[in-house]
Amino acid sequence: MLAKLFSYNPDTPINLQREISGGLINFMAIAYIIMVNPLILHANGAGFPLNAAITSTVAIIVIMTIFASLVIKLPFVLAPGMGINAIIAYNLVLHDKLTIPTVLGVVLFSSLLLFIFSVTKIRQVIVHAIPEILQIALSAGIGFFLFFIGIKNVGIVSANTNTIIGIGHFNFPVILTCLGFIVASVLFIKRKAYAFLLPIVVISIIYIIIYPQTLPNNFIQMPDFSLFLQIDIFAALKLSILPAILSLFIVNFFDATSTTMGLLAQLHFNSQHEKGSYLKKSLLTDSIGGIVASFFGISPSVIFVESSAAIQNGARTGLASFVTALICIPFIFLAPLIGIIPSAATSPVLMVVGLIMLSNIRQIKSVNFEDIIAIAATVIMMPLCFSITAGAIFGILSYTLLKLLLGKFNELSPTLIIIAIVCCGWFWLN
C-alpha cells in the first residue's frame, strides 16, 4: 500500500526506517525556513505581518510537500524559496512600494507563466537563449544580494551620508551574528543537516538570556490566517507591474530547473525517459506550489535543494517527504516563539546562503572581457540598486549589446535579442 502511494517504483518494497529517518533529516535541513522566511517577509515591520506569515509559511510547506510526496513520489520538500522571499520583501514591497495583495498577484502570474512554460516547450527555448554565464551570474547576484541584506539587517553596515555606506556600530548583536556566521559556515562545510538550524537556536538562546524582556507571555498561539485569499489579481494586471512579474518568473524559472535537475542527478532511474518524466512532474509541482502560495498569502514554494539531505541518507520515496510535512504541522501554533528570534540569529543564515549562491560563479569558464562585463553588471547592480530585476536587466542588455557591437552574432539568438528589447522597456516603466 505504501509503495503504491509514495514510490515511483511500486514493485520495490519501502524501507520504513530509511524513509522515516530521511524525513526527519529533511526536516532538520529545512526547519530554519519556518523561522527565516516569515522574518524576511516581515522586513523589520515594513512588510508582511509576522504571525500571519508564519501560519502561511507552515501551511504551504505542509500542503505542497504532501502533494509532492503523492505526485512526484520522491523525497522532495517544497518550501518558500530563499532569494525569492528577499525579492518580494525588499524589492517589491520596500523598493517598489507594492501592496501585499498586489505582490500576491505578482506571485500568481509569475507562477502561472512558470506553469505554462513547464507544460510546453517554451521553457527549453528560453533556457537555450539565455547564456549559461548569465544564468550563473543571476544566481550569484542573488547570493550577493542576500549577503548584503544579512549584514544590513543586523547593522554590520549602515547608511553613511559621506560615503553612501559604511561600517555600523560594533555591538553585542553584531558579535552574536559573527559567532553564528562562523558556526553555520563550519557546520555547512562539514555537511551537517542542522547547519542552519543549530546556529539559529543557539544564538536565539544566548540573545534571550542577555535580553530576557524579549520573551513573550505565551509560547503557543492560534494560527493567523489573515493573509489567506488576500490576493488582488486585478492590481497585478497593470503594465507597470510587468517587470516585477517577469523578474520573479525569471528567478524562479532558472532556480527551479537547476535545483530539480541537481536533485534528480542523485537518484537512479531505469532510463532517460523515466528521468525526464519525473523532471516534468517535479517542475509542474514546483510551479503549482507558486500558484497555491499566492492564495495562501506567502512567497512561492519551491523544491528545496536541501532535499538532498534525505537522498544522501538513503531515502528514495515520497514517504520521506510525507514524514517531513507531518513534523512541520505543530509549528503553525508557535508564532510567538518564532517571533522572538532576533536578526542576530537569522542574519548569519542569510549570509551563508548568500555566499553559497555567490560561489556558483566558480562555474563560469569564460575568458572574454565582454562576458566579464555582463557578469559583473548582473552581480554588482543587484545589491547596489537593491533590485534583482535591475541586475538581470543590466546583465542581459550589456551582454547582448556588446556581442552585437563586436560582431559576434553567432553567440546570440533571435530569442535573446527579443528578450533584450523587452528589457529596455523596464527603464521606461521605471
MORA-V64041 format. One line per field, one symbol per residue. ss: DSSP state (A for helix, B for strand, O for the rest). burial: b if it has 24 or more other ideal C-beta (glycine too) atoms within 12 Angstrom, else e. A space follows every 10 residues. Layout:
ss->???
burial->???
This chain:
ss->OAAAAAOOOO OOOOOAAAAA AAAAAAAAAA AAAAAAAAAA AAAAAOOOOA AAAAAAAAAA AAAAAAAAAA AOOOOOOBBB OOOAAAAAAA AAAAAOOOOA AAAAAAAAAA AAAAAAAAAO OAAAAAAAAO OAAAAAAAAA AAAAAAAAAA AAAAOOBBBB OOOBBBBOOO OAAAAAAAAA AAAAAAAAAO OOOOOOAAAA AAAAAAAAAA OAAAOOOOOO OOOOOOOOOO OOOOAAAOAA AAAAAAAAAA AAAAAAAAAA AAAAOOOOOO OAAAAAAAAA AAAAAAAAAA AAAAAAOOOO BBBOAAAAAA AAOOOOOAAA AAAAAAAAAA AAAOAAAAAO OOAAAAAAAA AAAAAAAAAA AAAOOOOOAA AAAAAAAAAA AAAAAOOAAA AAAAAAAAAA AAAAAOOOAA AOOAAAAAAA AAAAAAAAAO
burial->eeeeebbbee eeebeeebbb bbbbbbbbbb bbbbbbbbbb bbbeeebbbb bbbbbbbbbb bbbbbbbbbb bbbbbbbbbb bbbbbbbbbb bbbbbbebeb bbbbbbbbbb bbbbbebbee eebeebbebb bbbbbbbbbb bbbbbbbbbb bbbbbbbeee eeeeeeeeee eebbebbbbb bebbbebbee eebbbbbbbb bbbbbbbeee eeeeeeeeee eebbeebbeb bbbeebeeee bbbbbbbbbb bbbbbbbbbb bbbbebbeee eeeeeeebbb bbbbbbbbbb bbbbbbbbbb bbbbbbbbbb bbbebbbbbb bbbbbebbee bbebbebbbb bbbbbbbbbb bbbbbbbbeb beebeeeeeb bebbbbbbbb bbbebbbbbb bbbbbbbbbb bbbeeeeeee bbeeebeebb ebbeebeeee
